[in-house]
Amino acid sequence: MKANYTRAKPRVKASARYYSHRPAERERGRAWRDAYDGGGDMTKREVYERLDRWGEGYYYRLVLNPGAGREHRAETMEDWVRRTMEQLEERGMVRDWVAWTHDDHSAHAHAHVLAWSDRRWTREDLAEAREAATREWERVRELERERERDDYRRERGRA
């Protein structure tokens, strides 16, 4: 996990524009990615409205990457981000967040997260966030492997 912060809301909105932008899709008429949070998918407009409601504080820009060579499905990435951010909310590190999964322009899938906190994170907080992300990745991957085994068994039973 990489992290940096700003206290300037215009910079957060600029980050949201960048994360949403999808230049490869412009020719097909869709030039943005939908975002998501703990409750589901969000449109670009909903993201901007959400950011407008965020109060004073620290605005974190996080990049979550499961690591090179770790295969996944898009749903797995979103589930992982949701579980990780839920952990950070429970620890009082994050008040609200919005994320985008990027799996179409880089060799390594990753997620960008904008998170609002009322305090500056310490090195220990960042280490805790990284540990939570690693722990949740392992949990999500185990659930995915179980689903894959169940799918295989069902298909094998039909063959």
C-alpha positions in Angstrom: 0.0 0.0 0.0 1.2 3.4 -0.9 -0.2 6.5 0.8 0.1 10.2 0.8 -2.2 13.0 2.1 -3.3 16.5 1.4 -5.4 19.0 3.4 -6.5 20.7 0.2 -9.9 19.5 -1.1 -9.3 20.8 -4.7 -6.4 18.3 -4.9 -8.7 15.5 -3.8 -11.1 16.4 -6.5 -8.3 16.5 -9.0 -7.3 13.0 -7.9 -10.9 11.8 -8.3 -10.9 13.1 -11.9 -7.7 11.4 -12.7 -8.8 8.0 -11.1 -12.1 8.2 -13.0 -10.6 9.0 -16.3 -10.4 6.2 -18.8 -8.7 7.4 -22.0 -8.8 4.0 -23.8 -12.6 4.1 -23.7 -13.0 7.6 -25.1 -13.5 6.3 -28.7 -16.4 4.1 -27.6 -18.2 7.0 -25.9 -17.4 6.2 -22.3 -14.4 8.1 -20.9 -14.7 7.3 -17.1 -14.7 4.5 -14.6 -17.3 4.1 -12.0 -16.2 4.4 -8.4 -17.4 2.4 -5.4 -17.6 2.5 -1.7 -18.8 0.2 1.1 -22.3 0.4 -0.2 -21.9 -0.2 -3.9 -21.1 1.5 -7.2 -21.0 5.2 -7.5 -21.3 7.5 -10.5 -18.8 10.4 -11.1 -21.5 12.9 -10.0 -22.1 10.9 -6.7 -18.4 10.9 -6.0 -18.1 14.7 -6.4 -21.2 15.2 -4.2 -19.6 12.9 -1.6 -16.3 14.8 -1.7 -18.2 18.1 -1.3 -19.7 16.8 2.0 -16.3 15.8 3.5 -15.3 18.3 6.2 -11.9 19.5 7.3 -9.2 17.0 7.9 -6.7 14.9 6.1 -7.5 13.5 2.7 -5.5 10.3 1.9 -4.7 9.0 -1.5 -4.0 5.3 -1.2 -2.9 2.8 -3.8 -3.6 -0.9 -3.0 -1.9 -3.5 -5.0 -2.1 -7.2 -4.2 1.4 -7.8 -5.6 3.0 -9.1 -8.8 1.8 -12.4 -10.1 -1.3 -12.5 -7.9 -4.2 -13.4 -10.2 -7.7 -12.1 -9.3 -11.0 -11.1 -10.6 -12.3 -7.6 -10.6 -14.9 -8.5 -8.0 -12.1 -9.9 -5.8 -10.2 -6.5 -6.0 -13.4 -4.6 -5.0 -14.2 -7.0 -2.2 -10.6 -6.7 -0.9 -10.7 -2.9 -0.9 -14.1 -2.8 0.8 -12.9 -5.2 3.5 -9.6 -3.3 4.0 -11.3 0.0 4.3 -13.9 -1.4 6.7 -11.0 -2.4 8.9 -9.6 1.1 8.8 -13.0 2.6 9.6 -13.3 0.3 12.6 -9.9 1.4 13.9 -11.0 5.0 13.6 -8.4 5.8 10.9 -10.9 6.6 8.2 -14.3 8.4 8.3 -15.3 7.9 4.7 -13.8 6.7 1.4 -14.3 6.2 -2.3 -12.3 3.8 -4.6 -11.6 2.9 -8.2 -10.1 -0.3 -9.5 -7.6 0.0 -12.3 -7.1 -3.3 -14.1 -7.0 -2.2 -17.7 -4.0 0.0 -18.2 -1.1 -1.6 -16.2 0.5 -5.0 -15.9 -0.6 -4.9 -12.2 -4.1 -4.4 -11.1 -4.5 -1.9 -8.3 -7.0 0.3 -6.6 -7.0 4.0 -5.9 -8.7 5.1 -2.7 -9.5 8.5 -1.5 -10.1 8.4 2.2 -11.1 11.2 4.7 -9.6 11.1 8.2 -9.8 13.6 11.0 -6.2 12.9 12.0 -2.8 12.6 10.4 -1.6 9.0 10.3 1.6 8.0 12.1 4.1 5.5 10.7 2.4 2.9 13.0 -1.0 3.7 11.5 0.4 3.2 8.0 2.0 -0.1 9.0 -1.3 -1.2 10.6 -3.1 -0.2 7.3 -0.7 -2.3 5.3 -1.1 -5.3 7.6 -4.9 -5.0 7.4 -4.7 -4.9 3.6 -2.4 -8.0 3.5 -4.7 -9.9 6.0 -7.8 -9.0 4.0 -6.2 -10.0 0.7 -5.5 -13.5 2.1 -9.1 -13.8 3.4 -10.6 -12.7 0.1 -8.4 -15.0 -1.9 -9.3 -17.9 0.3 -13.0 -17.2 -0.3 -12.4 -16.9 -4.0 -10.5 -20.3 -4.0 -13.5 -21.9 -2.2 -15.9 -20.5 -4.8 -13.7 -21.8 -7.6 -13.5 -25.3 -5.9 -17.3 -25.3 -5.5 -17.8 -24.3 -9.2 -15.4 -27.0 -10.3 -17.2 -29.6 -8.2 -20.6 -28.5 -9.6 -19.4 -28.6 -13.2 -17.6 -32.0 -12.7 -20.8 -33.4 -11.3 -22.7 -32.4 -14.4 -20.1 -33.8 -16.8 
